[in-house]
């Protein structure tokens, strides 16, 4: 019975979020073919409104809302959905934009190419307000909004895809990046409001009866908040799936805070190296009467601060989590373990680029996250949209599945031409982010769940017999260590080993 309950609890997060991902992918791939389009002329002026041939962002929203041509904005095609296309550039605002209503999509040219700048020095205080159903923001960056970058009103149904949120919320007391009171699905986004910016509230806040926010394949990192980096208020449901929350600081509520009467589900996510200055939970804080379930996730405390609990309040484990040994977040359930060495690839405390639209914590060889989740519970993709599992047996706990090949060489810092060629071939087979390179003094785990390739450049003495009984595939490119690997006997005239 316990196992079945865990399965149902875990799948609650997976089913809801997988559904959201499917809907978002369909919208992203099919929106332009089915929608009437309005092409904005240029980034400047971003919010002009005059009867001329120029189509500004402000005028485009008005045209999409009225469903007819407005000033220089011309609707092309006919559909119940109107898509505003933003070309390359930075759209610097001087006043708040009109409310974005039902069946309007605003699509940029990519989060690295199209930016809507709230221009805090220019006095823009309000958010981009989304009010209605069938609303989508995608492929752009939102930065320098003094209030929430995006505010989703109650009763609204919105989707936010491939958006980079940067340095928003200097004076906001709610969600500086997203303030949600409706139903919002967030896919493949990044959130970062680094010091000295510190929103008075949280980065992402969901509140109100019936409010729901699903965050998947996204990263919240390097940010400083006053009331929770993620804040789930009474009456709301929040689901964090295939996502990373790392290297953040909170000053009042705990990095992820769940109020009484709120429901928080976390699955296949990595939450690590966050810090709360008020001992409210460096990872999760749950008030009495709130519900928090964590499954297949890595939850680890701050690296350089002590005395702050990783979690505060009642947390339910759905199983196959890896918790900080110094402060486990929940009573251990099926498949749960603790560790003091998470083995993650970091830039200080911050995640690093490893494919996808946002940085992640990639498990290094030897990490306890590797192949920790039973294959029957593995999802089909990880945060980077790399297929799970990378190894047939199991998949990794956390947001990123592990590289499934290791090349062992004499000196990784100075690869020979031959080692470089071998590495390139392995990367071609497995993908660049699935291959790690280690020196021959590496004495990794005896149960590494992948293929090990031992280069011809290694030292026989350093390799020894460590990889002899690995239990997985080993490719040996140096004949003189065949005997250490039991591939031949040590004597040339003797029979082979087993």
N, C-alpha and C positions, 0 to 999 in steps of 0.2 A: 504494500500500500504506500509506503514512503516513497519508493521509486516512482510510482505512477503519479503521485502528487507532485514530485519534482518535475516530471516530464510535462505535466499540464502547466505548472507554474512557469517553467522555462519557456515553453512554447507560447505562452501568453504574450511575452515580449516579442518573440520571433515572428509570430503570425501577424501581429499588428504592424510591425515595422517592415516585414517583407512585403506586405500588401502596399504600404506607403511607397516603398522603393519601386515596386512595379508600376504604380500609378504615375510616379514622377518620371520614370524612364519613358513611359508611353507618351506623356505630355511633352517631354523634352524632344522626343523624336518626331512627334506628329503635329506639333502646334502650328508650325509655319504652313504646312500643306492645307490645313483646315481653317485657318483664320484669315480675316481681313487684316491687312497690314497698313501701318502708318510709319513712314520712314522719317526720323528726325534728321534735319539738314546738317547740323553741326553742333558741337558741344557749347559754343558761345553764340548768343547769350542763352544760358540754360533755361532761364525762367522768364524770358521776354514774352510779351503778349501784344502784338500789333498786327494790323491788317496789311501784311506784306507777303512776299513769296517765301520767307524763311519759316521753317517748321521747328519750333523749340520744344523742349521736353514738356514744359507747362502746357503749350498749345496742343501737343499730341495727346496728353491726358484728357484735355477738354474734348477733343475730337473723338477719342475712344469712348468717353462717357456719353456724349450726345449721339454717337454713331452717325455722325455726318462730318463733312469737311469743315474745318475751322481755320480761318486765316490761311497760312501757308501749308497746313497739314491736310493731305489728301488721302482718303481711304482707298486702298486698292483691294479689289475682291469683295466678296460678300459672305459673311458668316456671323453667327451669334457671338463669336469670340474675336476680339480686336487685339492685335499684337502690335506693340510699339517697338520698333527696331532702333537701337542706339548704336551709332557707329563709334569707331575708336575715338578716345579722347576723355578729358575730364570735364564734367558738368558741374561747375561751381555755382551754388545757389546763393541768392541774396534774400530770398523769402521762402516761406513754406509752400510746398507744392500742393495742388488740389488733391482731395481724397481720391484714391484709386478704387473704383467700384467693380461690380461683378463682371466676370468674363473679360477681364483685361489682363494681358500679359505684357510685361516689360522685359525685353531680352537684349542684353548687351552683346559685345563682340568677344567676351571673355573677361574673367575677373582681373587679368593682368593688362587689359587693354581699355576697358570702359569703366570709368569711376564717376559716381555721383558724390560730390563733396558738399557736406552740409555747411562748410565755411563758417566755423564757429566764430571767427573774428568778425565775420560779416553780420552776425546777429541771428542766424537761423536757429530758432529754438525748437521748433516742432519736428515731429517725425514724418516719414512717409507713411501715411495712414492708409491701411487696407480695410475696406469695409464692403463685404459682399461675398459671393461665392465664385469659384472658378478663377481665382486670382493667382497669378504666378509672377515671381521675380526670378531671373536667372542670368548667369554668365556676366556678372559685373561685380564691382566693389562699391561698398558704402563706407564713407569715412568722414570724420570730423563733424558729426552731428552732436550738438550740445545736449539734446534730449535723446529719446530713443531713436535709433536709426529707422526701425520699422515698428509700427504699432498696429496690431491686428485687433480689430474691434470685436465685441461679443457677437456671436452668431455668424461670423465670417468663416470661410473655408479657403485657406491659402496654401501655396506651395512655394518654397524658396530653395532654389537649386543652384549649386556652383557659384555662391556669392561669398566674397571675402569681406568680412566686417573688420574695420580697423579704426581704433582710436576714437570711439564714440562715447558719448554720455558724460561729459564733464560735470553737469549739474543735475543729472537725472536721478530721481528717487525710485524708479521702477526698473524696467529692463533696458539697459543702455543700448544693447544691440537689437534685441527683440523683446517687445512687451506684448505678450499674447493674452487675449481674453477670448479668443475663438478657437478654431481648430487649425493647427499649422503643422505642415510637414516640411522638415528641413533635411536636405540631402546634399552631401558633398560640399559642405561649407567650412570656412575657417573663421575663427573669432579671436581677435587679439586687441586688447586695450592695455598696453604696457605702462608702467610708471614713467613719468609722473602722473599720468592720467589715472584717476581713481573715481569711477562713478559712485555717487552717493548711494545708489542702490545696487542691483545685480547686473550681470551682463545679459542673461536670458531669464526672463521671469514669465511664468504662466500663472494666471489667477482667475478666479471666478467659477461659479457653478457650471459644469459642462465644458470648461476649457480643456483643451488637450493639445499637447505639442509632442511630436515625434522627431527625434534628432538622430540621424543615422549617417554613417560614413563621414563624420565631421570631426574637427579638432578645435578645442577651446584651450589655448595655451598662452603663457607669458602675460597674463592679465592680472590686474589688481582691482578688487571689488570691495565694497563695504558691507553689502548684505547678500553674500553668496554669489559665486560665479554663475551657478545655476540655482534658481529659487522657484520652488513649486509650492504655490500658496493653496490655502484651503479650497476644496471643491474642484481642483484641477488634477489632471493626470499628465504625467511626463514619462516618456520612454526614451532611454538613451541606448542606442544599439550600434555595434560596430564602430565605435567612436573613441576618441582620446581626450582626456581631460588631464593636463599636466603642466607643472611649473607655474601654477597660479597662486595668488595670495588673497586671502579674505580677512577682513578686520572685525567682523561682527557675528556672522551667522553660520559659519562652516562653509567650505568650498561648494558643496552641493547640499542645499537645505530643503527639507521636506516638512511642511507644516502639518498640524493635526487636520484630519479630514482630506488630506491629499494622498495621491497614489503615485509612487515612483517605481518604475521597472528598469533595470539595467541588465543588459546582456551583451556578451562578447565585446566588452569595452575595457580599456586600459586607463586607470585612474592612478596617477603616480606623481610623487615629488611636489605635491601641493602643500601649502602652509596656511594654517589659521592662527592668527595672533591672539585669539581669545579662548583657545582650547575648546572650541565647539566642533571639532572634527576636521582634520586636514583633508579628508576625503568626503565623508557623508555625515550630515547631522539630521536626525529624524526626531521631530517632536512627538510626545505622547499622543496617540490617536492617529498618527500618520502610518502609512503602509509603504515599506521599502523591500523589494525583492531583488537580489543580485544573483546572476547566473553566468557561468563561463567567463568570468571577468577577473582582471588583475587589479587589486586595490592595495596600494603601497603608500606608506607615509612619507613625510619630508626627509630628505637626505641629510641636511645639515642642522636641523633643529630637533631638539628633544623635548619630551614632556607633553607634546600635543598628541592626543589620541587620534588614531586614524579615522575612527567612526564613533559617533555618539548617538545613543538611542537604540531602539530595537530594530535590528536588521535581520531579514530572513534570507537564508541561502537557498538558491535553487540548485546548487551543486556545481562541481568542477571549477570552483574559484581558486585563485592563488592569493592568499592574504598575507599581510605583513606579520611576521612572527612576533614582533614586539607588541602588536595591538590588533589581533584578528577582529574583523568587523562583525562576525556572526558566529554562533555555534556551528561547528563544522558539520556539513552534510555530505551526501554521497560525492566522492571525488574531490572534495576540498582538501587543500594542503596549505601550509604556511611556509614562508621563506624569509631569510634575512638578506638574500642576494638575488634580486629579481633578474639580473642579467639582461639589461636593456641598453640599446644603443642610444646615447643621449648627447646633447650639446649642453654641457653643464646639467641643469635640471630640465632643459627643454627637449621636446621631441625633434627629430631630424627628418629632412625630406627623404622619402624612400618610395617614390611613385605616388600617384594620386594627386589630389588638389591641395592637400594639407599635410603638414609634418606628422609623423607617427613615432612611437617607440617600437623599433624592430627588435624582437628577442634575439640575443646573441647565442651562438652555440654554447650549450651548457645551461641555458636558462631553464628554470623549472616550468615555464609556460609551454615549452615545446612539446607538441603531441600529447598534451595533457587531457584533452577532452575526448571522451569516447566518440568514435566515428558516428554512432547513431544519433548524436546530438549536434553534429557539426552543420553549420549553415553552408550555403554554396559559394559564398564570396566573403572576402574580408573587407576592411575599410578602404583599401586601395582598389577594390573590385578585382583582386586576384582570387582565383578559385580556391575554395577550401574543399577538402583538406589537400595540402601540398604533398603530404605523405599518405599512402593508402590506409594506414592503420588508424590514426587519430588526427585531430587538428589542434592548433595552439589555443590556449586560453588567451583572452584579450582581443584587441581590435585587429591584430595583424598576425597572419599565419607566418610560419618561420621559413627561412631559406632551407631548401632540402638538399643542398650539396655543400660540401666543405672541401676546399683544396688546401692540402698541407704542403708547405714549401720551406726552404731553408730560411729565407728572409723576405717576409711580405712587403717590407719597406723598399726593397730593391729587387723587383722580379727580373729574372733572366728573360731573354727573348723566348726561350722554350716555355717557361712557366707562364709568360704572358699569353702565348698562343694557346696553351692548355686552358687557361682561365677563360679566354674568349670563347673557346668551344663549349665549355661547360655553361657559360652564361647564355650562349645561343640555345642550348638544350633546355635549361631550367628558367632562364630569365635573370637579368642582372641583379635584381633585388632578392633573389633566392639563393645566391652563392656567397659564402664567406671564405676568406683566406686567412689561414693561421700558420704560425711558425711551427717547425718540427718539434719544438719543446712543448707544444700544446698537449696537455694531458686531459682532454675533454671527457665527457661522460661516456661510460661504457655502453650506454643505450641511446646514442645519438640517432634520431629517427630520420636518417637520410643517407645519401651516398657520400662516401669519403674517397677522395682521389689523392693518393700519395705521390708526390712529384719525384722525378729522378734527381732533384737537387737536394733532397733531404739528407741529414746525417743519420747513418745507420744506428749509431749509439743513441741518438735522441729519440728515434722512433721506437727502438726496442721491440717489445711484444705487445705494446699497448692496444693496437688495433686488431690483434689476432682473433679475439673472440667477441668482436663488436656486435655481431648478430644482425647487422645490416650489410648492404653492398659496399665492398671496398675494392677500389681499382688501384693496383700497385704498378707504378711506372719505373721502379728501380729493381733490377734483377737481384742485387746483392742482399735485399731484405726478404726475398722469397722464403728463406728458411725461417726467419723470425715470424713470418705470417703463416707458417705451417703449410706453405704451398709446395715446398720441397724439403728434403732433409738437409741437414748441415753438411753432409758428406756427399760429394758428387757421384759416388758409386752406390749410394744407399737408396732405398725406396723412398717415395714421396711421403710426406706427412698426411694427416687427415684434415 
